[in-house]
Amino acid sequence: MSPRSQPPSPSYVRARPGPDDLRRTFEAVPPRTSHGDEPFADTWWGRSWVAALESLSMDEGRLARGRTYADSGHVAAITVTPGRVVAYVQGSRARPYRAELRLRPLTDTGWDTFLDAVAARPDHLAALLAKEMPHTLVDTAAETGTGLLPAANDLDPSCSCPDHGWPCKHVAALCYQMARLLDTDPFVLLLLRGRGERELVEELGRRSAAHGARERPTAPTTPSVPAREALADRFLPPLPAPLPVPSQPGQPPSYPPLPGARDPLSLDHLATDAAARAHALLATGQDPLSGLTPWQDAVRLAAARPTAGLTATTRALYRELAFATGRTTTDLARAVAAWRQGGAEGLDVLETPWDPPAGPFDRARPALAAADFPRFQPWRNHLTHPGGTLQLRFGRDGRWYGYESDRGKDDWWPRAMPDVDPVGALTALLGR
């Protein structure tokens, strides 16, 4: 298998040592084989880097071409030094372009703040040495004015190509590829902010030891307790009566936008959903959603978003839910339409053909004919219009669900609301 046909993996991200600790050159990463809807970075800090890039650009077309360049292996070796990332990117011409991205290094005061925050928490230090970037570490640095992850206005792109886009597709490709480097080693971000890994590890070891010596308490004097008192029987008062169940779920807390944090609207949506489920469990003793599969729950969450157009937040939610469940965003959009049509029953009608017993299904065709509709073609629980654009599906709940497809295509989408009467369901479908 040639290098260009191998799927990407962190094992391919290899750095050639530079003359000192402040210059690292990473070999070109092979093309990756992935779905277009799959998030480009795996870690939250890699995705925050991608979000900063995408917030910088007002041209989604250039971003899409840059992503394609990165996916296709057009980015050569990447060199990272304090404040700068450089790589050659192969464009449409024979000679590659020199793409560059600048990011302001931290000041000495900023580094002191960051290093003290790491040294004060052994779990932060352990995570960083394990090539992880904890949320709490980034949040603590941000609260003291030390932003590690870039905001949109922190990135300064340039390229030798004639395109004056901000950024051009070659710099965008470099940025997407940088996200993959950050996934495997957050020290790349720290180098970009001004300090090398060896220097940081040595300084963190020194500060951690000093901090531990300052925080180590003197051994307290343990008071003695008579054995008779220690072993005496104790009786606790009864627990107070439980509080009454509130009439409605409480409001979730406010989630302000923070560097590297999740989208506040998505957090609010998840918190509101969790509060509603907890309230139902408290009031009835049952979770109404406990029987849902992960796919059904993903469809339910997506269907709860507003229907008036897909915002950037909703598109991001669709991408993440589709990727997490192994589906495409088109699969998810079709399933959302079915859920809004009939909930879990509507989704079952979309995805599971079945053989109805004798009864309402057999009486549907004569009823449609009596209403002057043409003769529908039956297949399992489906009745299809001879023109091939309309379809009725009989659900296990005894209702008829309307579907529509373009002529000559087997691409059925849920339309209109279900009805126990097939003539009523078809009339609603035609009058939609």
C-alpha positions in Angstrom: 0.0 0.0 0.0 1.4 3.4 -1.0 1.7 6.2 1.6 -1.0 8.2 -0.1 -3.5 5.3 0.3 -3.0 4.8 4.0 -5.5 6.3 6.4 -4.2 9.0 8.7 -3.1 8.0 12.2 -1.2 9.8 15.0 1.7 7.4 14.3 2.3 9.3 11.0 2.7 12.6 12.8 6.5 12.5 13.3 8.6 15.5 14.1 12.2 16.0 13.0 14.4 17.5 15.8 15.5 21.1 15.2 18.7 22.7 16.3 17.1 23.7 19.6 13.9 23.2 21.5 12.2 26.1 19.7 11.8 24.6 16.2 10.0 21.5 15.3 9.3 20.2 11.7 6.6 17.6 11.2 6.6 15.3 8.2 3.7 15.6 5.8 0.6 13.6 6.9 -0.9 11.2 4.3 -4.4 11.8 3.0 -7.2 10.6 5.2 -10.2 8.6 4.2 -13.2 10.0 6.0 -16.7 11.2 5.4 -17.1 14.9 4.6 -19.2 15.4 7.7 -16.7 13.9 10.1 -15.1 16.5 12.5 -11.5 17.3 11.3 -10.1 17.2 14.8 -10.6 14.5 17.5 -9.8 16.5 20.7 -11.7 19.5 22.1 -8.6 21.7 21.8 -8.1 20.6 18.1 -11.7 21.5 17.4 -11.3 24.9 19.1 -8.4 25.6 16.7 -10.6 24.7 13.8 -13.4 26.9 15.2 -10.9 29.9 15.4 -10.0 29.3 11.7 -13.6 29.0 10.6 -14.6 32.2 12.6 -11.7 34.0 10.9 -13.1 33.3 7.4 -16.2 34.8 5.8 -15.9 32.5 2.7 -17.1 29.0 3.3 -16.0 28.0 -0.2 -12.3 28.7 0.5 -12.6 26.8 3.8 -14.1 23.8 1.9 -11.3 23.8 -0.7 -8.7 24.2 2.1 -10.2 21.2 3.9 -10.1 19.2 0.6 -6.5 20.1 0.2 -5.7 18.9 3.7 -7.7 15.7 3.3 -5.9 15.0 0.0 -2.4 15.4 1.4 -1.5 18.6 -0.4 0.2 20.1 2.7 4.0 19.3 2.9 6.1 19.2 6.0 5.0 21.8 8.7 7.6 23.8 10.6 6.5 25.3 14.0 8.5 28.0 15.8 7.4 30.6 18.4 4.6 32.7 16.9 4.7 31.1 13.4 3.7 28.0 11.4 5.0 27.5 7.9 4.4 24.9 5.2 4.3 24.5 1.4 0.9 23.7 0.0 0.4 22.2 -3.4 -2.3 24.2 -5.3 -3.5 24.0 -8.9 -0.2 25.1 -10.3 3.0 23.0 -10.5 4.9 25.1 -8.0 3.6 24.9 -4.4 2.8 28.0 -2.4 4.4 29.1 0.9 1.6 29.3 3.5 2.2 31.0 6.8 0.2 31.6 10.0 1.2 33.8 12.8 0.0 33.7 16.4 1.2 36.2 19.1 3.4 34.4 21.7 2.6 34.8 25.4 4.3 37.5 27.4 6.6 36.5 30.3 3.9 37.5 32.7 1.4 35.3 30.8 3.8 32.3 31.0 4.3 32.8 34.7 0.5 32.7 35.2 0.1 29.6 33.1 3.0 27.7 34.6 1.8 28.5 38.2 -1.7 27.2 37.2 -0.2 23.9 36.0 2.2 23.5 39.0 -0.6 24.2 41.5 -2.6 21.2 40.2 -0.9 17.8 40.0 -3.7 16.5 37.8 -3.0 19.3 35.3 0.7 18.5 35.2 0.0 14.7 34.7 -2.5 15.5 31.9 -0.1 17.8 30.1 2.7 15.2 30.3 0.3 12.6 28.9 -0.3 15.0 25.9 -3.8 16.1 27.1 -5.1 19.6 27.5 -7.7 19.8 30.4 -10.6 22.2 30.0 -10.1 23.4 33.6 -6.4 24.4 32.8 -7.4 26.5 29.8 -10.3 28.0 31.7 -8.0 28.9 34.6 -5.5 30.5 32.3 -8.3 32.4 30.5 -9.7 33.8 33.8 -6.3 35.4 34.5 -6.0 36.9 31.0 -3.8 34.2 29.5 -5.5 32.8 26.4 -3.8 29.6 25.1 -6.3 28.8 22.4 -6.6 31.4 19.7 -9.7 33.6 19.0 -10.5 34.5 15.4 -8.7 37.8 15.6 -5.5 36.2 17.0 -4.6 34.4 13.7 -2.6 36.3 11.1 -2.4 34.4 7.8 -0.3 35.1 4.7 0.5 33.1 1.5 2.6 33.5 -1.6 -0.4 32.8 -3.8 -2.3 35.6 -5.7 -5.5 35.0 -3.8 -6.3 37.7 -1.3 -8.8 35.7 0.7 -8.7 36.0 4.4 -7.5 33.3 4.7 -6.9 31.7 1.2 -7.5 28.0 0.7 -3.7 27.2 1.1 -3.6 28.8 4.6 -6.9 27.1 5.4 -5.4 23.7 4.5 -2.4 24.4 6.7 -4.7 25.4 9.6 -6.7 22.2 9.2 -3.5 20.1 9.2 -2.3 21.9 12.3 -5.4 20.7 14.1 -4.3 17.1 13.5 -0.8 18.0 15.0 -2.5 19.6 18.1 -4.7 16.5 18.5 -1.6 14.3 19.1 0.6 16.8 21.0 -0.7 20.0 22.8 3.0 21.0 23.3 2.8 22.1 19.6 0.4 24.9 20.7 2.7 25.8 23.6 5.6 26.0 21.2 3.6 28.3 19.0 2.9 30.4 22.0 6.6 30.8 22.7 8.1 28.0 24.8 9.6 24.6 23.9 8.6 21.3 25.5 12.0 20.6 27.2 12.1 24.0 28.8 8.5 23.7 29.9 8.9 20.3 31.5 12.0 21.4 33.4 10.4 24.6 34.6 7.2 22.8 35.6 9.2 20.2 37.6 10.9 23.0 39.5 7.7 24.9 40.2 5.8 21.8 41.2 8.4 20.8 43.7 8.5 24.4 45.1 4.7 24.5 45.3 4.5 21.1 47.0 7.0 22.2 49.7 5.0 25.4 50.4 1.7 23.5 50.6 2.9 20.6 52.7 1.2 21.0 56.1 2.9 20.2 59.4 1.7 17.0 61.0 -1.3 17.9 63.2 -1.6 16.7 66.7 -4.3 14.0 66.8 -6.5 14.2 69.8 -7.2 11.0 71.7 -10.7 9.6 72.1 -11.6 7.1 74.9 -12.4 3.7 73.4 -15.8 3.6 75.4 -16.8 6.8 73.6 -15.6 5.7 70.2 -17.5 2.4 70.4 -20.7 3.8 72.0 -24.0 3.3 70.1 -25.2 6.3 68.2 -28.7 7.1 67.0 -29.3 9.5 64.2 -32.5 11.6 63.9 -34.9 10.6 61.2 -34.5 12.2 57.8 -36.9 15.1 57.1 -39.8 14.6 54.7 -38.9 15.1 51.0 -39.7 18.4 49.4 -42.7 18.6 47.2 -42.1 18.0 43.5 -42.1 21.4 41.6 -44.7 21.9 38.9 -42.1 22.5 36.2 -38.4 21.8 35.6 -36.0 24.5 36.8 -34.2 26.8 34.5 -30.6 25.7 33.5 -27.7 28.0 34.5 -26.3 30.5 32.1 -23.2 29.3 30.1 -21.1 32.3 29.0 -18.8 31.7 26.0 -15.3 30.9 27.1 -12.1 30.1 25.0 -12.1 26.4 24.2 -15.4 25.7 25.9 -18.4 24.0 24.2 -21.0 26.2 22.4 -23.2 27.8 25.1 -26.4 27.2 23.1 -25.6 23.5 22.9 -24.9 23.3 26.6 -28.1 25.1 27.4 -30.1 22.7 25.1 -28.6 19.6 26.8 -29.1 21.0 30.3 -32.7 21.9 29.6 -33.3 18.4 28.2 -31.6 16.8 31.3 -33.7 18.9 33.6 -37.0 17.9 31.9 -36.0 14.2 32.1 -35.1 14.6 35.8 -38.4 16.3 36.6 -40.3 13.5 34.9 -38.3 10.9 36.8 -38.9 12.7 40.1 -42.7 13.1 39.5 -43.5 9.7 38.1 -40.6 7.5 39.1 -39.9 6.7 35.4 -37.7 8.1 32.7 -39.8 8.5 29.6 -36.8 8.3 27.4 -35.0 5.3 29.0 -36.1 2.9 26.3 -34.6 4.9 23.4 -31.6 3.6 21.5 -28.6 6.0 21.0 -29.8 6.6 17.4 -33.4 7.4 18.5 -32.1 9.8 21.2 -29.8 11.5 18.7 -32.8 12.0 16.4 -34.9 13.3 19.3 -32.2 15.9 20.3 -31.8 17.1 16.7 -35.6 17.3 16.2 -35.8 19.6 19.3 -33.8 22.3 17.5 -35.7 25.2 15.8 -37.1 24.3 12.4 -36.7 27.8 10.7 -33.5 27.1 8.9 -30.2 25.5 10.0 -28.0 27.8 12.0 -24.3 27.3 12.3 -24.9 25.9 15.8 -27.5 23.5 14.5 -25.3 22.3 11.6 -22.5 21.6 14.0 -24.9 19.6 16.3 -26.1 17.6 13.2 -22.5 16.8 12.2 -21.6 15.7 15.7 -24.7 13.6 16.3 -24.4 12.0 12.8 -20.7 11.2 13.4 -21.4 9.8 16.9 -24.1 7.4 15.6 -22.3 6.4 12.4 -24.8 8.0 10.1 -24.7 10.9 7.6 -26.2 14.3 8.1 -28.7 13.4 5.3 -29.8 10.3 7.2 -30.2 12.4 10.3 -32.2 15.1 8.5 -34.6 12.5 7.1 -35.0 10.9 10.5 -35.7 14.3 12.1 -38.5 14.8 9.6 -40.0 11.4 10.5 -39.6 12.2 14.3 -41.4 15.5 13.9 -44.1 13.7 11.9 -44.8 11.0 14.5 -42.1 10.7 17.2 -40.6 7.3 17.8 -43.5 5.7 15.8 -42.8 7.9 12.9 -39.1 7.0 12.9 -40.1 3.3 13.0 -42.3 3.8 9.9 -39.4 5.4 8.1 -36.9 2.7 8.9 -38.8 -0.6 9.3 -41.0 -2.1 6.6 -43.4 -4.7 8.0 -46.3 -7.0 7.0 -49.6 -5.7 8.5 -52.3 -8.3 9.4 -55.6 -8.4 7.5 -57.8 -5.4 8.2 -57.3 -1.6 7.9 -54.4 -2.0 5.4 -56.6 -4.2 3.0 -59.4 -1.7 3.2 -57.2 1.3 2.3 -57.0 0.7 -1.5 -60.8 0.4 -2.0 -61.3 3.5 0.2 -58.8 5.5 -2.0 -60.5 4.2 -5.2 -63.9 5.3 -3.9 -62.4 8.8 -3.3 -61.4 8.9 -7.1 -57.7 8.3 -6.4 -55.8 6.1 -8.8 -54.9 2.5 -7.9 -52.0 2.5 -5.5 -49.4 -0.3 -5.6 -48.9 -2.2 -2.4 -45.6 -3.5 -0.9 -45.6 -4.7 2.7 -46.9 -1.7 4.7 -46.5 0.8 1.8 -49.0 2.0 -0.8 -47.3 3.9 -3.7 -49.0 6.2 -6.2 -48.6 5.0 -9.8 -46.8 8.2 -10.6 -44.1 7.3 -8.2 -44.0 10.6 -6.3 -46.5 9.9 -3.4 -46.6 7.1 -0.9 -48.6 6.2 2.2 -47.1 4.0 4.9 -49.2 2.2 7.5 -47.7 2.4 11.0 -48.0 -0.1 13.8 -50.0 2.6 15.7 -52.8 2.3 13.1 -52.1 5.6 11.4 -51.1 6.4 7.8 -48.0 8.4 7.2 -47.5 10.5 4.0 -44.2 10.4 2.0 -43.0 12.2 -1.1 -40.2 11.6 -3.6 -39.0 13.1 -6.8 -40.2 11.3 -9.9 -38.0 8.4 -10.9 -36.1 8.4 -7.6 -36.4 6.1 -4.7 -35.7 8.9 -2.2 -38.7 9.1 0.1 -39.1 11.9 2.7 -41.8 12.2 5.4 -44.4 14.9 4.6 -47.6 16.1 6.3 -49.1 14.8 9.5 -50.3 11.1 10.0 -54.0 10.2 9.9 -56.0 7.1 10.9 -57.9 7.5 7.5 -55.8 6.9 4.4 -57.9 9.3 2.4 -57.3 12.0 5.0 -53.6 11.3 5.0 -53.4 11.5 1.2 -55.5 14.7 1.1 -53.2 16.3 3.7 -50.2 15.2 1.6 -51.6 16.7 -1.5 -52.6 20.0 0.2 -49.3 20.4 1.9 
